Amino acid sequence: MKTYNELLIEKTKIRITNPNRHSALNMILDGASKLAKKEQVEVTESHLFASVRSLIGSTESVIELLKQKNALTENYELELKEYKEFLGPQVDDVAIYNSISEILIAFPTEERVKKNMKNIMTMVKSLPALEKADPKAVNRILATMLK
């Protein structure tokens, strides 16, 4: 992913030529800068990823709500497509499952329950293979693997 400053420059250059991407960049950069401001640090790649994931989640919710009301969702679907481009290739469910399985081996069978999900999730988050994985997918897969 590009750095915050590179995205700012791109946003300025494409303002007139690609308004959809400009709008998406504006939302991503705004969200990332707010996250960094809360932590009182410079914007990092993790802030950008968190911002994009948050925007994807909220946009998907809006699309779902609009579809229930039989309203037009074209603009939101274009936005969602722009947001998803920023994430790049994601880790698939099979790779997530395999990585989590490696962690679960370290836990005794009786501790592989949903009650210990928080402890197991801490170990799972430390895996470098799952850094770019969708947190919702990781959570969903882990929940299905536990008793």
N, C-alpha and C positions, 0 to 999 in steps of 0.2 A: 504494500500500500504506500501511496505517496505520503510525504510529510505534510504537516499542517500548513506550512508556508507554501509548499508547492501547490496544494489544493486552493489556497487563497489566490495565488497567481492565476491558476486555471480558471477559477470562478470569475475573476475580473476579465479575462480574455474572452470567455464564451457567453458573456451576459446577453448579447444581442443575437448571436448565431445559434445558441442552443438554450432556450429559456427553461426547458424541463430539467436539464442537467444543472443549470445555474441554480434553480430553486432547490434541487436536492443537495447540491454542495453547500448552499447557504444553511440549510437545516442541519446537515451533518457537522459543519464547522461550528455552528452556534451551540449545538448540543455538546460537542467535545470541549469547547472552551468553558462552558458552564460546569462540566464535570471536573475539569482541571482547576477551575477557580475554587470549587468547593474544597479540593485537596491542597490548594495554594501551591501548585506546581505548574510547570510548563506542560502544554498539550503533548501527549505522547500517542503512539500508535494504539495503545490499549484504550485510550479515551475515544479515539476515532472509531474503533471497533465497537465499543460500548454504545456510542451514539448511534451508529448505523443499526445495531441490533435492536435498540430501543425504538428507533424510527420504523424499522420493519415490523416489529410487534404491534405498534400502534396503528400503522397503516393497514396491516392485515385485519385488525379488529374493526377499523372503519369500513373496509371493503365488505367484511362479513355482515356488519350491521346494515349497510346500504343494500346488499343483496336480499336481506330479509325483508326490506321495505320496498323491493323492486325498483330501486333508484339506479341511476347511471353510476358506474364505477370506473369508467375509462381513465379519467385523470389520475385517480388513486392507483390504478394498476400500472400506469406509466411511471408514477413516482416509485412504486414498489420495485419495478424493474431497475430503475436507476440506483436505488439503495442496494439491491442485491449485487449489482455489478461491482460495488466497492468492496464487498466481502471476498470476492474471488472464489476460487475453488474451495469447497468445504469438505470436511472429513465425512465420509459416508457412514451409515449406521453400522455396517459390518465391522469397519475399523474401530469404531467407538466400542462396540460390543467386545471385540477382541482385547482392546486395551483395558477395559473394565474387568474382563475375566482374569487378566494377569494380576490385577490388584486384589481381586477377591480371593485368589489362591492364598494370599498371605493371612487371610482371616479364617479362623476356625469355622466350621459349618454352623455351629449354634449362634455365632455372631453375625451371620449373613441374613439379618432381618431388617425390616424397614425401620425399626426402632433405632438402629445404628447407622442409618443412612447419612446423617450429618458427618460422622467420623469417617465413613468410607468416602464420602464426597470430597472431603479435605484431601485425602490421598489421591483421588482421581484428578482433582484440579492441578495437582503438582506434576502430572505427566506431561512431558513436552509434546507428545504425539497428539494431545487433545487441546493444545493451546488455541487453535483456530476452529475447533468444533463448536457447533451451536450448543450453548448451555442448556437450552430446553430439551434438545435431543439427548444430551448426556443424562440429564435428570430423568427423562422418560425411560430410557434404556436401563439405567441403574435401578429404577423403581420396579421394572418388570423382572429384573434378575434377582431381587431380594424377596424373601418369603413374607 
